[in-house]
Amino acid sequence: MEEKLRLDKWLWAARFYKTRALAVDEIGKGRVLVNGQTAKPAREVGPGDLVTVRKMDPPIEVMVRGVSRVRGPASIAAQLYEETPESATKRAHAAEMRRLAPEPSHDYYDGRPTKRDRRILAAVRGK
C-alpha cells in the first residue's frame, strides 16, 4: 500500500510552513497546487505528486519523494521532496535578476527635493 499524508501535514513536516495553521491558510488562499490543481488541506499526497507552492516569486515546484508524520530536522525534511529542474532554473534566474536590480534606497540618500526642484516638478505637472 502506498503511503499518503494530508497536504497540510506534509507541508508542515517538509518545513514549507512553520505551523499547520499557516499551511491551511495558504492552501485556502489557493497558493498551493497539487498536480496543477487547487487542493484542500485534507487532500492526500504521496510519492510522485507534484506540489507547487507560491510562497515567493517564482513559485517552487517540488516532487513528493516521501511522507513523514513528524516534523524533524531540516536535513530530514529536505529528503521528503525534490525540486524540479525547471523550478530550480527559474529561481536561480530570479535571484540573479534581483542581484542585478538597482538598489531602491539610493534615491533616498539624495534627500528631499530643494525649492528649485519642487518648482521644476510643479512646472512639469502643470501646476
N, C-alpha and C positions, 0 to 999 in steps of 0.2 A: 504494500500500500504506500502510495506517495504521500509524504508528509506535507501538510499545508498549515498555514497560520493566518490569523486575521491580519489584514493590511495595516491597521493602526499599531498592532503589537509588533509587526515586523519592522515598520519604520522606526519605532522606538528602540527595538533591540539592535537594529543596524545603525543606530545613532544619527539618523537624519533629523530627528526632533528630540528635544530634551525630555518631554513628557508625552504620554499617550494623549492627553487632552489637547496639546498643541497639534499633534498629528491628526486628531479627529477634526479640529478646526480647519486645518489646511485641506484635508480631504473634502470636507463640507463645502469649502470655497471653490472646489474644482481644480486645485493646484496640483493634485496627484492623479496620474493616469495609470491604468493597468492595461497593457496591451493596446494602447491608443484610445481607450475609452475611460470616461469618468467612472469612479467607483465609490462605493460606500465603505465606511470603516470596517464593516464586518465581512467585506469581500475577502475570500481566501486566496492567498498567493502561495506559490510553491516554486521549486526549481524550474527554470525555463521561462518564467513570466518576465515580461519587460515592464519595468516601472519607471515612469517619468515623473520627476519631482521638480516643480517650478518654484524653487526656493530662491533662486537667483537667476540672473540673465547671463548666458543662455541656460535653459533647463538641463538638469542632469538626467541622463538615461542610463539605467542600470539593469543588468540581467540578474535575476534572483538565482543564487547558487545554493543557498541553504536557508534553513529557518532555525531560530533559537527562541525559546520561550522566556529566556532571561536576558537582561541587558548586561553584557560583560565588558571587558576592556576593549578599547578601540582596535587593537590588533586582531581580536577575535571577531568583532563586528565587521571589519573590512573583508573577512572571508565569507560573509553572507551574501555578497554581491560582487559583480564585476562590471565596471563602467564600459559602455560600448565604445569602440574606437572613434566613431563619428562624434559622440558626445565629448570625448577627451580632446579631439581636434578642435571642436567649436569652443570649448572652454579655454584652451591654450591660446586660440586666436583672440578671444575676447580679452584675456588677461594682457596680451601683447598690445592690443588697441588701447586699453586703459593705461598701460605704461607709457605709451607714446602720446597720449592726450595731453593738452596743455593744462597746467595747474590752475584751477579756477581762483585760487586765493591770491594769485599775483596781482590781479586788478585791485584787490582790497588794499594792498600796500601803496597804491597810488594816492590814496586818501580821498577826501571829499572834493567835489569839483570846486574850483575857485569861482569868484564872482564873474570873471571873464568867461570861464567855461559854462556857467549857468546861462549867461546871456547868449552864448552861441547855441546852446541846447534849446533855449526858448525861441530863438530865431528859426532854427531848423524845424521845430514843432509848430511854428506859425503863431506863436503867442505874442 
